[in-house]
């Protein structure tokens, strides 16, 4: 791909991640005279077969923009096996499920960073339709769900006020769900407050993690856990050894078959209980030894928005999975990086039990 074509691809990704819809991008490309893929192929003498007159210049389409936004070739990956021949006799092909594609990463130089590409894929999963004359996507497009029926929330504007309400109630059946109405300004204020809370939590956790990682107590805690694991392993070995001795006593005729089975069963039950405890202790020890640093994805991502005072599409796409709206106007926000946040929380709890962490603030 030459520099000009690469520049067009970059422009498309930048516009889409920046909040423009695919339809608006298509219009912009055509109105500014950017050469389309079809015209590019014809100009380069590539195999482009279309029933068009000599003077006709193919235009951009939303489908073409969508194809570019989804193609992994622009992040340096090779993708094969998207289609397979269904019938060799009549030359029919069929699409192959994405999880069956052959993908090899880093086979050539990337045009788009993986971060930008991943952001675009997140946006593509959302309902990103716009109003007929709207070029920018609405702030909450694709994020809102009814907390009861799970359907999307519909946007409407009445006398200058923007509302959201359940699409089941609005379009299908008023008996199947309730209205779940909420004003835009209330929704935006609530979502912003939730984001700010998580940002402050990430900042607080960052300070605590940094303090833990510089304290000698962390290594001491890991050492104590390791010692406890070793002691429990010895206990398991002891139980298993006793079980083996019981077997040898039976073989030597010192105990009867009934006593052997009873005693062997008791030792096996003891061993099972010790194994369960040992599994938990090993997991705790491994977490303590592995640790958490301040570059943890949850901490690093939310810290970027330390001084956030308004919501944007970029913020929502990066931080939020979905927003549920309840009857009465309450909301709950589901955030990304929840597993990473749980790891940080467990790490702090494990390393601060019985310790004074007031210096973290």
C-alpha positions in Angstrom: 0.0 0.0 0.0 1.4 3.4 -1.0 1.7 6.4 1.3 -1.5 8.1 -0.1 -3.7 5.0 0.5 -2.2 4.6 4.0 -3.0 8.2 4.8 -6.7 7.6 3.8 -6.9 4.6 6.1 -5.5 6.5 9.0 -7.9 9.4 8.3 -10.9 6.9 8.3 -9.8 5.4 11.7 -9.2 8.9 13.2 -12.6 10.2 12.1 -14.4 7.1 13.4 -12.7 6.9 16.7 -13.2 10.7 17.0 -17.0 10.2 16.9 -18.0 10.4 13.3 -20.5 7.8 12.0 -19.7 5.6 9.0 -22.3 7.5 7.0 -20.7 10.9 7.8 -17.3 9.6 7.0 -18.5 8.3 3.6 -20.0 11.7 2.8 -16.9 13.5 3.9 -14.6 11.3 1.7 -16.8 11.7 -1.4 -17.3 15.5 -0.9 -13.6 16.1 -0.4 -12.6 14.1 -3.5 -10.7 11.3 -1.7 -10.2 8.5 -4.2 -12.3 5.3 -3.4 -11.0 1.8 -3.3 -12.6 1.0 -6.6 -11.1 4.0 -8.3 -7.7 3.3 -6.7 -7.7 -0.2 -8.1 -8.5 1.0 -11.6 -5.9 3.8 -11.4 -3.2 1.2 -10.3 -4.2 -1.2 -13.1 -5.3 -3.8 -10.7 -7.9 -6.4 -11.5 -11.1 -4.4 -10.9 -14.1 -5.6 -12.9 -17.1 -3.4 -12.8 -19.7 -2.4 -15.4 -18.9 1.3 -15.4 -18.3 3.8 -18.1 -14.8 5.0 -18.7 -15.5 8.4 -17.2 -17.2 7.1 -14.1 -15.4 7.4 -10.8 -16.6 4.9 -8.1 -17.8 6.5 -4.9 -17.1 5.6 -1.3 -19.9 3.6 0.5 -20.6 3.0 4.2 -20.0 -0.7 3.5 -16.5 0.1 2.2 -15.7 2.2 5.2 -16.9 -0.6 7.5 -14.6 -3.2 5.7 -11.6 -0.9 6.3 -12.4 -0.4 10.0 -12.7 -4.2 10.6 -9.6 -5.3 8.5 -6.7 -6.5 10.7 -4.2 -6.1 7.8 -3.9 -2.4 8.9 -2.4 -3.4 12.3 0.2 -5.7 10.7 -1.7 -9.0 10.9 -2.2 -11.6 8.2 -5.8 -13.0 8.0 -6.6 -16.1 5.9 -9.5 -18.5 5.7 -12.4 -16.0 5.8 -14.2 -18.0 3.0 -14.1 -21.6 1.9 -15.4 -23.3 -1.2 -18.8 -24.9 -0.6 -19.0 -26.5 -4.0 -16.2 -26.9 -6.5 -18.7 -27.9 -9.3 -20.6 -24.6 -9.2 -17.9 -22.5 -7.6 -19.9 -21.5 -4.5 -18.2 -20.1 -1.5 -19.4 -19.5 2.1 -18.2 -17.3 4.9 -16.3 -18.9 7.8 -16.9 -18.0 11.4 -14.2 -15.6 12.8 -13.0 -18.0 15.4 -12.0 -20.4 12.6 -9.9 -17.8 10.7 -6.1 -18.3 10.5 -4.5 -15.2 12.0 -0.8 -14.5 12.3 0.1 -11.3 14.1 3.0 -8.9 13.1 3.6 -10.2 9.6 4.2 -6.7 8.2 4.4 -3.0 9.1 1.3 -1.6 10.8 -0.5 1.5 9.6 -2.8 1.7 12.6 -1.8 1.1 16.2 -3.5 -1.8 18.0 -4.9 0.7 20.6 -6.7 2.7 17.9 -7.9 -0.5 16.1 -9.2 -2.0 19.3 -11.0 1.3 20.1 -12.7 1.2 16.6 -13.8 -2.4 17.2 -15.4 -1.4 20.5 -17.3 1.3 18.7 -18.4 -1.0 15.9 -20.1 -3.3 18.5 -22.2 -0.4 19.7 -25.4 0.8 18.1 -23.9 3.8 16.3 -26.8 5.1 14.3 -27.2 8.8 14.0 -30.2 11.1 13.2 -30.7 11.8 9.5 -28.9 15.2 9.6 -26.5 14.3 12.4 -22.8 13.7 11.7 -21.5 13.1 15.2 -22.8 10.2 17.2 -25.0 10.9 20.2 -23.1 10.7 23.5 -24.9 7.5 24.8 -25.6 5.7 21.5 -25.2 2.0 22.1 -24.6 2.2 25.9 -28.1 2.3 27.4 -30.1 -0.7 28.3 -33.4 -1.1 30.1 -32.6 -2.7 33.5 -35.7 -4.9 33.4 -36.1 -6.2 29.8 -32.5 -5.7 28.6 -33.5 -3.8 25.5 -31.9 -0.6 24.3 -33.2 2.8 25.3 -34.7 5.0 22.7 -33.8 8.7 22.4 -36.4 11.4 21.9 -36.6 15.2 22.1 -39.6 17.0 23.4 -39.6 20.9 23.5 -35.8 21.0 23.6 -35.5 18.4 26.3 -33.9 15.0 25.5 -35.3 11.9 27.1 -34.5 8.2 27.0 -37.1 5.4 27.4 -37.3 1.7 27.0 -37.8 0.6 23.4 -40.0 -2.3 24.5 -42.4 0.1 26.1 -42.2 2.7 23.4 -42.4 0.5 20.3 -43.6 -3.0 21.2 -45.9 -3.3 24.2 -46.8 -1.1 27.1 -47.7 -4.2 29.1 -44.3 -6.0 28.5 -42.2 -3.4 30.3 -42.5 0.1 31.9 -41.2 3.4 30.5 -37.9 3.7 32.4 -37.8 7.3 31.4 -34.8 9.5 32.2 -33.7 13.0 31.1 -30.4 13.4 29.3 -29.0 15.9 31.8 -29.7 13.6 34.8 -28.3 10.6 33.0 -25.1 12.5 32.0 -24.7 13.8 35.6 -25.1 10.4 37.1 -22.8 8.7 34.6 -20.1 11.4 35.1 -20.3 11.0 38.9 -19.8 7.2 38.5 -16.8 7.7 36.3 -15.3 10.3 38.7 -15.8 7.9 41.6 -13.9 5.1 39.7 -11.1 7.6 38.7 -10.7 8.6 42.4 -10.7 5.0 43.4 -7.9 4.2 40.9 -5.9 7.2 42.2 -6.3 6.0 45.7 -5.5 2.4 44.8 -2.4 3.6 42.9 -1.0 5.3 46.1 -1.7 2.2 48.2 -0.1 -0.1 45.7 3.0 2.1 45.5 3.3 2.2 49.2 2.8 -1.6 49.5 5.5 -2.3 46.9 8.1 -0.2 48.7 7.4 -1.6 52.1 9.4 -4.6 53.5 6.1 -6.0 54.8 5.1 -7.2 51.3 8.1 -9.5 51.0 7.5 -10.6 54.5 3.8 -11.4 53.7 4.8 -13.5 50.7 7.4 -15.3 52.8 4.9 -16.1 55.5 2.4 -17.4 53.0 5.1 -19.6 51.4 6.1 -21.0 54.8 2.4 -21.8 55.5 2.2 -23.6 52.1 5.2 -25.7 52.9 3.8 -26.6 56.3 0.5 -27.6 54.8 2.3 -29.7 52.1 4.2 -31.5 54.9 0.8 -32.2 56.5 -0.5 -33.7 53.3 2.5 -35.9 52.9 2.0 -37.1 56.5 -1.6 -38.0 55.9 -0.7 -39.9 52.7 2.1 -41.7 54.5 -0.3 -42.9 57.2 -2.7 -44.1 54.5 0.2 -46.1 52.9 1.1 -47.6 56.3 -2.4 -48.7 56.9 -2.3 -50.5 53.5 1.0 -52.2 54.5 -0.5 -53.3 57.9 -3.4 -54.9 56.0 -1.1 -56.7 53.6 0.9 -58.0 56.6 -2.2 -59.2 58.3 -2.0 -56.9 61.2 -5.5 -55.4 60.6 -8.5 -56.9 58.9 -10.0 -55.8 55.6 -12.9 -54.0 57.2 -10.6 -51.9 59.4 -8.3 -51.1 56.5 -11.1 -49.7 54.3 -12.5 -47.7 57.2 -9.1 -46.2 58.1 -8.1 -45.7 54.5 -11.4 -43.8 53.9 -10.7 -41.5 56.9 -7.2 -40.7 55.7 -8.4 -40.0 52.1 -11.1 -37.6 53.5 -8.4 -35.9 55.5 -6.2 -35.6 52.5 -9.0 -34.1 50.4 -9.6 -31.4 53.0 -5.9 -30.6 53.2 -5.7 -30.4 49.4 -8.6 -27.9 49.3 -6.9 -25.7 51.9 -3.6 -26.1 50.1 -5.1 -25.0 46.8 -6.4 -21.8 48.3 -3.1 -21.1 50.2 -1.1 -21.6 47.0 -3.3 -19.2 45.1 -2.9 -16.6 47.8 0.9 -17.1 47.9 1.1 -16.8 44.1 -0.9 -13.5 44.1 1.4 -12.1 46.8 4.6 -13.1 45.0 3.3 -11.9 41.6 2.1 -8.6 43.0 0.5 -5.6 41.3 2.2 -2.6 40.0 0.9 0.9 39.2 0.9 0.1 35.5 -2.0 -2.3 36.0 -4.6 -1.7 33.2 -7.4 -0.6 35.5 -5.1 1.8 37.4 -3.4 3.2 34.3 -6.5 3.7 32.2 -8.7 5.4 34.8 -5.8 7.6 36.1 -5.7 9.3 32.7 -9.0 11.0 33.5 -7.9 12.5 36.9 -9.4 15.9 36.2 -12.4 14.8 34.2 -15.3 17.3 34.4 -17.4 16.2 31.4 -18.3 13.0 29.5 -17.3 12.4 25.9 -17.8 9.4 23.6 -14.1 8.7 23.9 -14.4 8.4 27.7 -17.4 6.1 27.5 -15.9 3.8 24.8 -12.7 3.4 26.8 -14.1 3.0 30.3 -17.8 1.8 30.1 -19.4 -1.5 29.0 -23.0 -0.5 29.5 -25.4 1.6 31.5 -28.6 0.2 32.9 -31.6 2.5 33.5 -34.1 1.5 36.1 -37.7 2.5 36.5 -37.7 5.7 38.4 -34.5 7.0 36.8 -31.8 5.4 38.8 -28.8 4.0 36.8 -26.0 1.6 37.2 -22.8 1.8 35.2 -20.8 -1.4 34.3 -17.2 -0.6 33.8 -14.4 -2.3 31.8 -11.3 -3.7 33.6 -13.5 -5.1 36.4 -11.3 -8.2 36.7 -8.2 -6.1 37.0 -9.9 -3.9 39.6 -10.8 -7.0 41.6 -7.1 -8.2 41.4 -5.9 -4.8 42.8 -8.5 -4.9 45.5 -7.5 -8.4 46.6 -3.8 -7.4 46.5 -4.4 -4.4 48.7 -6.6 -6.4 51.1 -4.0 -9.2 51.3 -1.1 -6.8 52.1 -2.9 -4.4 54.4 -4.6 -6.8 56.9 -3.8 -5.4 60.3 -1.5 -2.7 58.9 -1.9 1.1 59.0 -2.2 2.5 55.5 -3.0 6.1 56.3 0.2 7.2 54.7 -1.2 6.2 51.3 -3.2 9.3 51.1 
